[in-house]
Amino acid sequence: MSIRPFAVAILFAVSVVGCGPKGLQPGEGYVDVPGGRVWYRIVGSGTATPLLVLHGGPGVPSYYLKPLTALADERPVIFYDQLGCGHSDPITDTTLLTVDHFVAELGAVRRALGLEEVHLLGHSWGTMLATDYLLTKPTGVRSVIFASPAISIPRWLADADTLLLTMPDSIQKAVARHEADGSFDAPEYQAAVMAYYERYLARKLPWSADVDSAFAQISEMVYGHMWGPSEFTATGTLRDYDRTGRLGEITIPTLFTTGQYDEARPETVEYYRSLVPGAELAIIENAGHLTMQDDSAENVRVVREFLQRVESR
């Protein structure tokens, strides 16, 4: 899951018609999807299979994933901001705020960019998106990386409760008090949430400019409608999401990653891994939920070596 803020032209830069992986060129542009335009950016132009990155949130734009551009020395790395946040058009129609919409949006991005073969990397909410997309049985997906996955929201919330118990008593009481009366904007509550995030979300301080940019352009409407008022309270459309019963249907090479101090606790991610035939697990030491920020070099190494193993088979 991603974060809630605390206080809380159409010119393609690349040719997208009929281009395969070797035809992708660095640049940015827009893809038309139901409800508006989705912005994308391509980094790198190597000949290895492209990597398409699915950001978290929902509603947190892709800025914070920028360390993954280090992989662009071997392959195109494609980022996009899902509809409603970042550089993409805002959403005014809440009927579009469904997993099915974002699955269709992902398919539209693939088609527009000619990504006949692709690796997928989803982070947090992006792992839900990747899961449901793969359950549609798309062709041409060579592998998937579930980074800090949120594949079962009941488990996510149970893990949040467990982690909250490790915080000082004053923080636990502040969270309980303000959640009981719904005063989520109270300074005391926001301070408690920030303390939790500095331990389990992004441990490397100060937070990078890219993380700040992601916060600045988060869509509170998307996040609030689909998730809820805080990390600890899910009231939105994703509150009952759970695909653990269908993970066995994923048959492509799969890597799970998580941080040692991740909101997606290693014990839970190991359980997910056990449900996918042949899947691998990597734990990034001393990292929180934003593993690509807390230890970008190790995170990139893990992803790079997995992609290389897949492509050498």
Order of alpha helices (4+ residues) and beta strands (2+ residues): beta-beta-beta-beta-alpha-beta-alpha-beta-alpha-alpha-alpha-alpha-alpha-beta-alpha-beta-alpha-alpha
